[in-house]
Amino acid sequence: MNSGMAEKILKYLDENNEVNTLKLASILNEDHQKIIGTLKSIQAHGDLVVAEPINEKNIELTEEGKLVARQGSHEANIYKAVPEAGIAQSELMKLSNGKVGFSKAMSNGWIFVDKSVNPPVIKKKVPDIKDIAQEHLQQIEAGNHSSITDKEKAEYKKRKLIQEIVIKSFLLKKGPEFSTTLTKLETDLTSDMLLSGNWKDLKFKEYNFDALGVPPVTGCLHPLLKVRTEFRQIFLEMGFSEMPTNNYVENSFWNFDALFQPQQHPARDAHDTFFISDPQFSYTFPEDYLSRVQSVHSKGGYGSQGYRYDWDLKEAQKNLLRTHTTAVSARMLYKLAQQKEFRPVKWFSIDKVFRNETLDATHLAEFHQVEGVIADYNLTLGDLIGVFTEFFKKLGITELEFKPAYNPYTEPSMEIFCFHPGLGKWIEIGNSGMFRPEMLLPMRLPENVRAIAWGLSLERPTMIKYGFNNIRDLTGPKVDLEMVQRSPICRLDK
């Protein structure tokens, strides 16, 4: 302990009766944390001072907010980038934060899409604008934000332009044992003290007999891993076998074409899929199977008219980060079809997939997919719903709803919803359906074999079980590591 600093604090308190530690740090020209550390040492000597905790909330700009305060808001920069003759939207998207700025500029009525020309262009809707967001952030930076409404502050906070910080300090007052000098505290009771009897006049440092030792540093399982273990155990209990899923990089043929997903489908656009630049293409495919896939896409077959377009091998060769583990299911079903005799199978997998998603409370660009596939003779939609009911019952989730949906590779298709008590609303947790004949028959599976499949999120059921309202509190760079350490073992309701 710095005894000189302690005496300065006590001397100032003796002359002024009370003082805030923040003000005291300014007066003594010392770091506030150093003042707090010295205060703790003073308190160890007895009731010399009384320290009342004070929490003050303040608003400050984030790094992005400081940039907006200097250079203007994203929407204003988008507006300024639009020339009188107009500009293509793709050019605006190249600007920093172009997607956010374009959306805000459109909602503010500053720009519009002129569809009278082909291709359409973005033009200014108003002759000039006032960058309110920049003005507000400049006021906040200057410490004058009384004129800004709570709704506006909430919007800036949502946009990660401002953040609320809590400043903790103490109000110091004289205690019942106040003194301007500190008496040395004894830490040991010696035999000499007992023999001489001077222990009666000494002050001893208090012992905290309830204090725990420093906990050993150990690894902790993340809630996702705990729920993943539960999912895996349930699949194994239901007789499923695990599929190999160790290839994050996939090619478009197995990720899309083998699933009868057309090459013009929007999911194959760079706005939805992460494509690989090096190596950009794959070249090894089962030639006879590739030929049948090309034929069913461009000409049809197996009772289908196909998509009637010129199928492009170059498009199928593109490498990407897989958007779903259904690509693994396609490989496994093809491998199954090459066997001399068909045998019914039940497979599952739990692994990462990647999509170019806009991040929000329930979406991430990198997440886990739980995949289930059953292939057998004459399966029906009733079998699929029955498997769902049993599967989710083992998870303790009974409030389910199914909504008809469209998937290129399943018909019929269903989206699966469950009620999230934390969010107070129904959220989508998966997609399902029966694989189309256009997908299964080119693999040479028997005609009366049906395959039912579903893909679920691992993150969203975990959110429900652990009470998270925002998926970014569960995984990502801002996760509270203490949450991982203190999260209980996830005992799913059986």
Secondary structure, 3 states (H helix, E strand, C coil): CCHHHHHHHHHHHHHHCEEEHHHHHHHHCCCHHHHHHHHHHHHCCCCCEEEEEEEEEEEEECHHHHHHHHHCCHHHHHHHHCCCCCECHHHHCCCCCHHHHHHHHHHCCCEEEECCCCCCEEEECCCCCCCHHHHHHHHHHCCCCCCCCHHHHHHHHHCCCEEEEEEEEEEEEECCCCCCCCCCCECCCCHHHHHHCHHHHCCECCCCCCCCCCCCCCCCCCHHHHHHHHHHHHHHHCCCEECCCCCCEEEHHHHCHHHCCCCCCHHHCCCCCCECCCCCECCCCCHHHHHHHHHHHHCCECCECCCCCCCCHHHHCEEEECCCCHHHHHHHHHHHHCCCCCCCEEEEEEEEEECCCCCECCECCEEEEEEEEEEEECCCHHHHHHHHHHHHHHHCCCCEEEEEEEECCEEEEEEEEEEECCCCEEEEEEEEEEECHHHHHHHCCCCCEEEEEEEEECHHHHHHHHCCCCHHHCCCCCCCHHHHHHCCCCCCCC
